[in-house]
Amino acid sequence: MTIQDNIDLQRLITPQVLVAIQDDGPISVQELCDRFDDAPEYIIKRAFWTLVGRGQARLNNDFDAAVVE
């Protein structure tokens, strides 16, 4: 997989991860990895932290799952 493939895959996965957090939050990174088992784990983690970094999701009080307010 090339760097561009990784970027493209993250662009596809990130909105899906946001929807999963909105629908089922709080949801952990591991739960997201289990749900999107067709994507590499590091892509899911990158999407998760991208959403948190952008402020589109936030960590819960235990810092182990993301929620959308």
C-alpha positions, 0 to 999 in steps of 0.5 A: 500500500502506498502513502497515497493509498493510506491517505485515500483510505483515511479520507474514506474511513474518517467520515464513517468513524465519525458516524459510528461515534455519533451513533454509538458513542462513547466508543473506543478505538478497539471497538472501532477497529472491530467494526471496521475490520476491513481497514488496517488498525492504524488507519482507524486509530489515525481517523479517531485521533484526527476527529479528536484533534479537529474537535469533531469528537472528544474523549470521555472522562476516562480518556478511553472512548470518543463521544460527539456532543 
